Amino acid sequence: MLVEAIPGISPGPDGVTAARAVLDLLPPADTLVHGENEWAWPVLRWAQSEGYNLRAGLEDMLTTPKGQPAQSNADLLHYI
């Protein structure tokens, strides 16, 4: 199962709230959680702490957690 937290589309004021709202409606399952754009890093950190599977890449986020442009998916892996 995949849960995406997308600004302006998913319910809630931030990515973690949006992911929780969707997950609360679903039965327990092997779930992959990820966010997009400005929600990507907060959702990733939260999903890590909750034990969910993760996905991260340039299709989801263009910057590192420090706001610097990422040059590749490999650049992003240094922060996961």
Gaussian input, Z-matrix of N, CA and C with variables (Angstrom, degrees):
# hf/3-21g

backbone

0 1
 N
 C     1     B1
 C     2     B2     1     A1
 N     3     B3     2     A2     1     D1
 C     4     B4     3     A3     2     D2
 C     5     B5     4     A4     3     D3
 N     6     B6     5     A5     4     D4
 C     7     B7     6     A6     5     D5
 C     8     B8     7     A7     6     D6
 N     9     B9     8     A8     7     D7
 C    10    B10     9     A9     8     D8
 C    11    B11    10    A10     9     D9
 N    12    B12    11    A11    10    D10
 C    13    B13    12    A12    11    D11
 C    14    B14    13    A13    12    D12
 N    15    B15    14    A14    13    D13
 C    16    B16    15    A15    14    D14
 C    17    B17    16    A16    15    D15
 N    18    B18    17    A17    16    D16
 C    19    B19    18    A18    17    D17
 C    20    B20    19    A19    18    D18
 N    21    B21    20    A20    19    D19
 C    22    B22    21    A21    20    D20
 C    23    B23    22    A22    21    D21
 N    24    B24    23    A23    22    D22
 C    25    B25    24    A24    23    D23
 C    26    B26    25    A25    24    D24
 N    27    B27    26    A26    25    D25
 C    28    B28    27    A27    26    D26
 C    29    B29    28    A28    27    D27
 N    30    B30    29    A29    28    D28
 C    31    B31    30    A30    29    D29
 C    32    B32    31    A31    30    D30
 N    33    B33    32    A32    31    D31
 C    34    B34    33    A33    32    D32
 C    35    B35    34    A34    33    D33
 N    36    B36    35    A35    34    D34
 C    37    B37    36    A36    35    D35
 C    38    B38    37    A37    36    D36
 N    39    B39    38    A38    37    D37
 C    40    B40    39    A39    38    D38
 C    41    B41    40    A40    39    D39
 N    42    B42    41    A41    40    D40
 C    43    B43    42    A42    41    D41
 C    44    B44    43    A43    42    D42
 N    45    B45    44    A44    43    D43
 C    46    B46    45    A45    44    D44
 C    47    B47    46    A46    45    D45
 N    48    B48    47    A47    46    D46
 C    49    B49    48    A48    47    D47
 C    50    B50    49    A49    48    D48
 N    51    B51    50    A50    49    D49
 C    52    B52    51    A51    50    D50
 C    53    B53    52    A52    51    D51
 N    54    B54    53    A53    52    D52
 C    55    B55    54    A54    53    D53
 C    56    B56    55    A55    54    D54
 N    57    B57    56    A56    55    D55
 C    58    B58    57    A57    56    D56
 C    59    B59    58    A58    57    D57
 N    60    B60    59    A59    58    D58
 C    61    B61    60    A60    59    D59
 C    62    B62    61    A61    60    D60
 N    63    B63    62    A62    61    D61
 C    64    B64    63    A63    62    D62
 C    65    B65    64    A64    63    D63
 N    66    B66    65    A65    64    D64
 C    67    B67    66    A66    65    D65
 C    68    B68    67    A67    66    D66
 N    69    B69    68    A68    67    D67
 C    70    B70    69    A69    68    D68
 C    71    B71    70    A70    69    D69
 N    72    B72    71    A71    70    D70
 C    73    B73    72    A72    71    D71
 C    74    B74    73    A73    72    D72
 N    75    B75    74    A74    73    D73
 C    76    B76    75    A75    74    D74
 C    77    B77    76    A76    75    D75
 N    78    B78    77    A77    76    D76
 C    79    B79    78    A78    77    D77
 C    80    B80    79    A79    78    D78
 N    81    B81    80    A80    79    D79
 C    82    B82    81    A81    80    D80
 C    83    B83    82    A82    81    D81
 N    84    B84    83    A83    82    D82
 C    85    B85    84    A84    83    D83
 C    86    B86    85    A85    84    D84
 N    87    B87    86    A86    85    D85
 C    88    B88    87    A87    86    D86
 C    89    B89    88    A88    87    D87
 N    90    B90    89    A89    88    D88
 C    91    B91    90    A90    89    D89
 C    92    B92    91    A91    90    D90
 N    93    B93    92    A92    91    D91
 C    94    B94    93    A93    92    D92
 C    95    B95    94    A94    93    D93
 N    96    B96    95    A95    94    D94
 C    97    B97    96    A96    95    D95
 C    98    B98    97    A97    96    D96
 N    99    B99    98    A98    97    D97
 C   100   B100    99    A99    98    D98
 C   101   B101   100   A100    99    D99
 N   102   B102   101   A101   100   D100
 C   103   B103   102   A102   101   D101
 C   104   B104   103   A103   102   D102
 N   105   B105   104   A104   103   D103
 C   106   B106   105   A105   104   D104
 C   107   B107   106   A106   105   D105
 N   108   B108   107   A107   106   D106
 C   109   B109   108   A108   107   D107
 C   110   B110   109   A109   108   D108
 N   111   B111   110   A110   109   D109
 C   112   B112   111   A111   110   D110
 C   113   B113   112   A112   111   D111
 N   114   B114   113   A113   112   D112
 C   115   B115   114   A114   113   D113
 C   116   B116   115   A115   114   D114
 N   117   B117   116   A116   115   D115
 C   118   B118   117   A117   116   D116
 C   119   B119   118   A118   117   D117
 N   120   B120   119   A119   118   D118
 C   121   B121   120   A120   119   D119
 C   122   B122   121   A121   120   D120
 N   123   B123   122   A122   121   D121
 C   124   B124   123   A123   122   D122
 C   125   B125   124   A124   123   D123
 N   126   B126   125   A125   124   D124
 C   127   B127   126   A126   125   D125
 C   128   B128   127   A127   126   D126
 N   129   B129   128   A128   127   D127
 C   130   B130   129   A129   128   D128
 C   131   B131   130   A130   129   D129
 N   132   B132   131   A131   130   D130
 C   133   B133   132   A132   131   D131
 C   134   B134   133   A133   132   D132
 N   135   B135   134   A134   133   D133
 C   136   B136   135   A135   134   D134
 C   137   B137   136   A136   135   D135
 N   138   B138   137   A137   136   D136
 C   139   B139   138   A138   137   D137
 C   140   B140   139   A139   138   D138
 N   141   B141   140   A140   139   D139
 C   142   B142   141   A141   140   D140
 C   143   B143   142   A142   141   D141
 N   144   B144   143   A143   142   D142
 C   145   B145   144   A144   143   D143
 C   146   B146   145   A145   144   D144
 N   147   B147   146   A146   145   D145
 C   148   B148   147   A147   146   D146
 C   149   B149   148   A148   147   D147
 N   150   B150   149   A149   148   D148
 C   151   B151   150   A150   149   D149
 C   152   B152   151   A151   150   D150
 N   153   B153   152   A152   151   D151
 C   154   B154   153   A153   152   D152
 C   155   B155   154   A154   153   D153
 N   156   B156   155   A155   154   D154
 C   157   B157   156   A156   155   D155
 C   158   B158   157   A157   156   D156
 N   159   B159   158   A158   157   D157
 C   160   B160   159   A159   158   D158
 C   161   B161   160   A160   159   D159
 N   162   B162   161   A161   160   D160
 C   163   B163   162   A162   161   D161
 C   164   B164   163   A163   162   D162
 N   165   B165   164   A164   163   D163
 C   166   B166   165   A165   164   D164
 C   167   B167   166   A166   165   D165
 N   168   B168   167   A167   166   D166
 C   169   B169   168   A168   167   D167
 C   170   B170   169   A169   168   D168
 N   171   B171   170   A170   169   D169
 C   172   B172   171   A171   170   D170
 C   173   B173   172   A172   171   D171
 N   174   B174   173   A173   172   D172
 C   175   B175   174   A174   173   D173
 C   176   B176   175   A175   174   D174
 N   177   B177   176   A176   175   D175
 C   178   B178   177   A177   176   D176
 C   179   B179   178   A178   177   D177
 N   180   B180   179   A179   178   D178
 C   181   B181   180   A180   179   D179
 C   182   B182   181   A181   180   D180
 N   183   B183   182   A182   181   D181
 C   184   B184   183   A183   182   D182
 C   185   B185   184   A184   183   D183
 N   186   B186   185   A185   184   D184
 C   187   B187   186   A186   185   D185
 C   188   B188   187   A187   186   D186
 N   189   B189   188   A188   187   D187
 C   190   B190   189   A189   188   D188
 C   191   B191   190   A190   189   D189
 N   192   B192   191   A191   190   D190
 C   193   B193   192   A192   191   D191
 C   194   B194   193   A193   192   D192
 N   195   B195   194   A194   193   D193
 C   196   B196   195   A195   194   D194
 C   197   B197   196   A196   195   D195
 N   198   B198   197   A197   196   D196
 C   199   B199   198   A198   197   D197
 C   200   B200   199   A199   198   D198
 N   201   B201   200   A200   199   D199
 C   202   B202   201   A201   200   D200
 C   203   B203   202   A202   201   D201
 N   204   B204   203   A203   202   D202
 C   205   B205   204   A204   203   D203
 C   206   B206   205   A205   204   D204
 N   207   B207   206   A206   205   D205
 C   208   B208   207   A207   206   D206
 C   209   B209   208   A208   207   D207
 N   210   B210   209   A209   208   D208
 C   211   B211   210   A210   209   D209
 C   212   B212   211   A211   210   D210
 N   213   B213   212   A212   211   D211
 C   214   B214   213   A213   212   D212
 C   215   B215   214   A214   213   D213
 N   216   B216   215   A215   214   D214
 C   217   B217   216   A216   215   D215
 C   218   B218   217   A217   216   D216
 N   219   B219   218   A218   217   D217
 C   220   B220   219   A219   218   D218
 C   221   B221   220   A220   219   D219
 N   222   B222   221   A221   220   D220
 C   223   B223   222   A222   221   D221
 C   224   B224   223   A223   222   D222
 N   225   B225   224   A224   223   D223
 C   226   B226   225   A225   224   D224
 C   227   B227   226   A226   225   D225
 N   228   B228   227   A227   226   D226
 C   229   B229   228   A228   227   D227
 C   230   B230   229   A229   228   D228
 N   231   B231   230   A230   229   D229
 C   232   B232   231   A231   230   D230
 C   233   B233   232   A232   231   D231
 N   234   B234   233   A233   232   D232
 C   235   B235   234   A234   233   D233
 C   236   B236   235   A235   234   D234
 N   237   B237   236   A236   235   D235
 C   238   B238   237   A237   236   D236
 C   239   B239   238   A238   237   D237

   B1=1.4441
   B2=1.5244
   B3=1.3079
   B4=1.4601
   B5=1.5222
   B6=1.3185
   B7=1.4666
   B8=1.5204
   B9=1.3295
   B10=1.4652
   B11=1.5179
   B12=1.3123
   B13=1.4630
   B14=1.5286
   B15=1.3301
   B16=1.4650
   B17=1.5239
   B18=1.3380
   B19=1.4648
   B20=1.5296
   B21=1.3384
   B22=1.4545
   B23=1.5211
   B24=1.3350
   B25=1.4659
   B26=1.5274
   B27=1.3158
   B28=1.4639
   B29=1.5233
   B30=1.3416
   B31=1.4669
   B32=1.5239
   B33=1.3124
   B34=1.4620
   B35=1.5068
   B36=1.3316
   B37=1.4598
   B38=1.5255
   B39=1.3488
   B40=1.4626
   B41=1.5240
   B42=1.3215
   B43=1.4527
   B44=1.5149
   B45=1.3249
   B46=1.4640
   B47=1.5256
   B48=1.3126
   B49=1.4672
   B50=1.5192
   B51=1.3191
   B52=1.4670
   B53=1.5248
   B54=1.3267
   B55=1.4617
   B56=1.5317
   B57=1.3118
   B58=1.4725
   B59=1.5289
   B60=1.3304
   B61=1.4663
   B62=1.5258
   B63=1.3171
   B64=1.4679
   B65=1.5262
   B66=1.3260
   B67=1.4690
   B68=1.5226
   B69=1.3260
   B70=1.4672
   B71=1.5311
   B72=1.3300
   B73=1.4648
   B74=1.5250
   B75=1.3286
   B76=1.4569
   B77=1.5185
   B78=1.3292
   B79=1.4641
   B80=1.5244
   B81=1.3372
   B82=1.4665
   B83=1.5316
   B84=1.3112
   B85=1.4625
   B86=1.5186
   B87=1.3126
   B88=1.4596
   B89=1.5307
   B90=1.3137
   B91=1.4609
   B92=1.5138
   B93=1.3138
   B94=1.4583
   B95=1.5231
   B96=1.3233
   B97=1.4646
   B98=1.5184
   B99=1.3310
   B100=1.4609
   B101=1.5094
   B102=1.3071
   B103=1.4537
   B104=1.5134
   B105=1.2973
   B106=1.4550
   B107=1.5208
   B108=1.3236
   B109=1.4571
   B110=1.5253
   B111=1.3262
   B112=1.4676
   B113=1.5224
   B114=1.3142
   B115=1.4575
   B116=1.5233
   B117=1.3058
   B118=1.4641
   B119=1.5285
   B120=1.3111
   B121=1.4739
   B122=1.5264
   B123=1.3433
   B124=1.4675
   B125=1.5303
   B126=1.3324
   B127=1.4611
   B128=1.5227
   B129=1.3278
   B130=1.4605
   B131=1.5248
   B132=1.3089
   B133=1.4687
   B134=1.5298
   B135=1.3270
   B136=1.4536
   B137=1.5317
   B138=1.3260
   B139=1.4639
   B140=1.5330
   B141=1.3328
   B142=1.4714
   B143=1.5197
   B144=1.3216
   B145=1.4648
   B146=1.5268
   B147=1.3385
   B148=1.4659
   B149=1.5286
   B150=1.3328
   B151=1.4603
   B152=1.5176
   B153=1.3254
   B154=1.4629
   B155=1.5266
   B156=1.3208
   B157=1.4589
   B158=1.5193
   B159=1.3285
   B160=1.4643
   B161=1.5228
   B162=1.3110
   B163=1.4589
   B164=1.5206
   B165=1.3119
   B166=1.4648
   B167=1.5154
   B168=1.3021
   B169=1.4507
   B170=1.5148
   B171=1.3240
   B172=1.4618
   B173=1.5319
   B174=1.3315
   B175=1.4662
   B176=1.5234
   B177=1.3376
   B178=1.4622
   B179=1.5218
   B180=1.3246
   B181=1.4632
   B182=1.5291
   B183=1.2877
   B184=1.4649
   B185=1.5170
   B186=1.3318
   B187=1.4611
   B188=1.5251
   B189=1.3246
   B190=1.4562
   B191=1.5270
   B192=1.3169
   B193=1.4686
   B194=1.5273
   B195=1.3240
   B196=1.4628
   B197=1.5254
   B198=1.3475
   B199=1.4540
   B200=1.5127
   B201=1.3280
   B202=1.4594
   B203=1.5234
   B204=1.3296
   B205=1.4665
   B206=1.5283
   B207=1.3178
   B208=1.4676
   B209=1.5278
   B210=1.3096
   B211=1.4616
   B212=1.5316
   B213=1.3276
   B214=1.4683
   B215=1.5230
   B216=1.3408
   B217=1.4587
   B218=1.5239
   B219=1.3237
   B220=1.4706
   B221=1.5317
   B222=1.3236
   B223=1.4728
   B224=1.5309
   B225=1.3187
   B226=1.4649
   B227=1.5214
   B228=1.3213
   B229=1.4674
   B230=1.5252
   B231=1.3096
   B232=1.4647
   B233=1.5230
   B234=1.3306
   B235=1.4568
   B236=1.5297
   B237=1.3225
   B238=1.4731
   B239=1.5126
   A1=108.07
   A2=116.90
   A3=122.52
   A4=109.01
   A5=116.23
   A6=121.93
   A7=106.83
   A8=115.92
   A9=121.34
   A10=109.57
   A11=116.62
   A12=122.21
   A13=106.64
   A14=115.76
   A15=121.05
   A16=108.98
   A17=117.12
   A18=120.06
   A19=111.72
   A20=115.18
   A21=120.64
   A22=114.25
   A23=117.47
   A24=120.93
   A25=110.45
   A26=116.91
   A27=121.64
   A28=110.48
   A29=116.96
   A30=120.08
   A31=112.41
   A32=116.42
   A33=120.40
   A34=113.97
   A35=115.81
   A36=121.93
   A37=114.20
   A38=117.28
   A39=120.05
   A40=108.55
   A41=115.77
   A42=121.10
   A43=114.91
   A44=116.99
   A45=119.53
   A46=110.24
   A47=117.54
   A48=121.14
   A49=110.40
   A50=116.84
   A51=121.26
   A52=111.13
   A53=117.31
   A54=120.50
   A55=110.72
   A56=116.79
   A57=120.07
   A58=111.29
   A59=116.99
   A60=120.75
   A61=110.95
   A62=116.72
   A63=119.98
   A64=110.20
   A65=117.25
   A66=120.74
   A67=112.27
   A68=117.39
   A69=120.59
   A70=112.12
   A71=117.32
   A72=121.67
   A73=112.94
   A74=117.09
   A75=121.36
   A76=112.22
   A77=116.26
   A78=118.46
   A79=109.79
   A80=117.39
   A81=119.41
   A82=110.16
   A83=116.42
   A84=121.49
   A85=108.73
   A86=115.65
   A87=121.30
   A88=106.02
   A89=116.84
   A90=121.15
   A91=111.67
   A92=115.00
   A93=123.16
   A94=106.99
   A95=116.97
   A96=121.92
   A97=108.80
   A98=115.87
   A99=119.20
   A100=109.98
   A101=115.02
   A102=121.56
   A103=109.79
   A104=115.34
   A105=120.66
   A106=110.55
   A107=113.55
   A108=122.47
   A109=111.81
   A110=118.38
   A111=120.22
   A112=112.95
   A113=118.21
   A114=121.13
   A115=112.17
   A116=118.75
   A117=121.68
   A118=113.27
   A119=118.55
   A120=120.53
   A121=112.94
   A122=120.22
   A123=118.13
   A124=112.79
   A125=116.96
   A126=119.98
   A127=110.00
   A128=117.85
   A129=121.46
   A130=110.67
   A131=117.78
   A132=121.37
   A133=111.36
   A134=116.28
   A135=120.18
   A136=110.19
   A137=117.89
   A138=121.70
   A139=110.89
   A140=116.52
   A141=120.33
   A142=110.56
   A143=116.53
   A144=120.54
   A145=112.42
   A146=116.67
   A147=121.27
   A148=112.55
   A149=117.32
   A150=120.89
   A151=115.54
   A152=117.76
   A153=120.54
   A154=110.69
   A155=115.37
   A156=120.46
   A157=108.06
   A158=116.16
   A159=121.24
   A160=111.40
   A161=114.23
   A162=121.62
   A163=106.59
   A164=115.81
   A165=120.09
   A166=108.58
   A167=116.04
   A168=120.63
   A169=110.36
   A170=115.36
   A171=119.95
   A172=112.37
   A173=117.70
   A174=119.26
   A175=111.47
   A176=117.01
   A177=122.10
   A178=112.99
   A179=116.14
   A180=120.97
   A181=108.77
   A182=116.27
   A183=120.57
   A184=112.61
   A185=115.76
   A186=119.46
   A187=110.61
   A188=114.99
   A189=121.70
   A190=108.46
   A191=118.96
   A192=119.94
   A193=112.83
   A194=116.57
   A195=120.79
   A196=112.34
   A197=116.79
   A198=120.96
   A199=115.13
   A200=117.49
   A201=120.57
   A202=109.65
   A203=118.79
   A204=120.63
   A205=111.35
   A206=116.43
   A207=121.98
   A208=107.80
   A209=116.05
   A210=120.91
   A211=112.03
   A212=116.33
   A213=120.54
   A214=109.32
   A215=115.21
   A216=119.35
   A217=110.45
   A218=116.59
   A219=120.45
   A220=110.50
   A221=117.97
   A222=120.55
   A223=110.99
   A224=116.57
   A225=120.73
   A226=111.92
   A227=117.12
   A228=120.54
   A229=112.74
   A230=117.68
   A231=121.07
   A232=112.05
   A233=117.54
   A234=121.91
   A235=113.48
   A236=116.63
   A237=120.44
   A238=109.86
   D1=144.08
   D2=179.92
   D3=-121.35
   D4=129.88
   D5=174.28
   D6=-118.48
   D7=122.37
   D8=179.68
   D9=-111.95
   D10=135.08
   D11=174.48
   D12=-107.30
   D13=109.26
   D14=-174.14
   D15=-121.09
   D16=120.86
   D17=179.61
   D18=-55.30
   D19=135.05
   D20=177.60
   D21=82.50
   D22=-8.67
   D23=-179.51
   D24=-120.65
   D25=-49.35
   D26=-178.35
   D27=-75.53
   D28=153.00
   D29=-178.15
   D30=-71.48
   D31=137.08
   D32=174.19
   D33=114.43
   D34=162.91
   D35=-176.47
   D36=-81.76
   D37=-12.98
   D38=-179.80
   D39=-150.46
   D40=170.28
   D41=-174.12
   D42=-65.37
   D43=-40.96
   D44=-179.06
   D45=-66.18
   D46=-43.61
   D47=177.21
   D48=-60.94
   D49=-42.21
   D50=179.43
   D51=-63.87
   D52=-45.85
   D53=-179.94
   D54=-62.75
   D55=-44.00
   D56=178.87
   D57=-61.75
   D58=-41.89
   D59=-179.10
   D60=-61.04
   D61=-42.05
   D62=179.22
   D63=-70.17
   D64=-45.38
   D65=-178.71
   D66=-62.82
   D67=-32.87
   D68=178.87
   D69=-64.27
   D70=-22.57
   D71=-178.87
   D72=-89.65
   D73=-9.21
   D74=-173.40
   D75=-105.95
   D76=151.48
   D77=173.47
   D78=-71.74
   D79=156.46
   D80=177.96
   D81=-57.65
   D82=136.22
   D83=-179.39
   D84=-162.14
   D85=168.34
   D86=172.53
   D87=-70.57
   D88=109.90
   D89=-168.91
   D90=-123.03
   D91=138.04
   D92=173.98
   D93=-105.10
   D94=128.58
   D95=-177.42
   D96=-121.13
   D97=134.51
   D98=173.68
   D99=-154.24
   D100=158.25
   D101=177.88
   D102=-118.07
   D103=169.94
   D104=178.09
   D105=-125.10
   D106=156.07
   D107=176.00
   D108=54.20
   D109=-129.41
   D110=-175.67
   D111=-69.85
   D112=-13.47
   D113=177.36
   D114=-89.53
   D115=-11.29
   D116=-172.00
   D117=-57.08
   D118=-56.06
   D119=-176.27
   D120=-67.42
   D121=-44.28
   D122=177.44
   D123=-60.73
   D124=-40.22
   D125=179.23
   D126=-67.24
   D127=-41.77
   D128=179.03
   D129=-59.64
   D130=-47.46
   D131=-179.83
   D132=-62.43
   D133=-42.45
   D134=178.57
   D135=-64.89
   D136=-47.39
   D137=-179.24
   D138=-60.03
   D139=-40.01
   D140=175.69
   D141=-58.23
   D142=-47.52
   D143=-176.57
   D144=-67.23
   D145=-24.73
   D146=-179.57
   D147=-93.73
   D148=-4.88
   D149=176.97
   D150=85.20
   D151=15.83
   D152=177.47
   D153=-79.66
   D154=157.79
   D155=171.44
   D156=-69.93
   D157=151.96
   D158=-173.82
   D159=-121.92
   D160=157.72
   D161=169.14
   D162=-142.27
   D163=135.24
   D164=177.03
   D165=-149.09
   D166=140.89
   D167=177.41
   D168=-177.59
   D169=175.40
   D170=-177.34
   D171=-62.46
   D172=-19.79
   D173=176.15
   D174=-71.19
   D175=-16.60
   D176=-179.14
   D177=-107.13
   D178=-36.26
   D179=-174.23
   D180=-144.47
   D181=141.86
   D182=-179.45
   D183=-108.47
   D184=-4.50
   D185=-177.78
   D186=-128.85
   D187=160.82
   D188=173.10
   D189=-75.40
   D190=171.03
   D191=177.25
   D192=-59.56
   D193=-21.59
   D194=179.32
   D195=-88.03
   D196=1.93
   D197=177.35
   D198=87.64
   D199=4.05
   D200=179.09
   D201=-83.82
   D202=144.46
   D203=179.19
   D204=-59.79
   D205=134.95
   D206=175.65
   D207=-88.37
   D208=137.20
   D209=-179.16
   D210=-90.02
   D211=-22.92
   D212=-177.07
   D213=-162.67
   D214=169.92
   D215=174.17
   D216=-61.39
   D217=-34.75
   D218=178.88
   D219=-60.83
   D220=-37.48
   D221=176.04
   D222=-58.67
   D223=-39.72
   D224=-177.89
   D225=-69.51
   D226=-32.28
   D227=-177.80
   D228=-62.03
   D229=-26.05
   D230=178.65
   D231=-62.48
   D232=-21.48
   D233=-175.26
   D234=-102.47
   D235=0.30
   D236=-177.05
   D237=-99.28

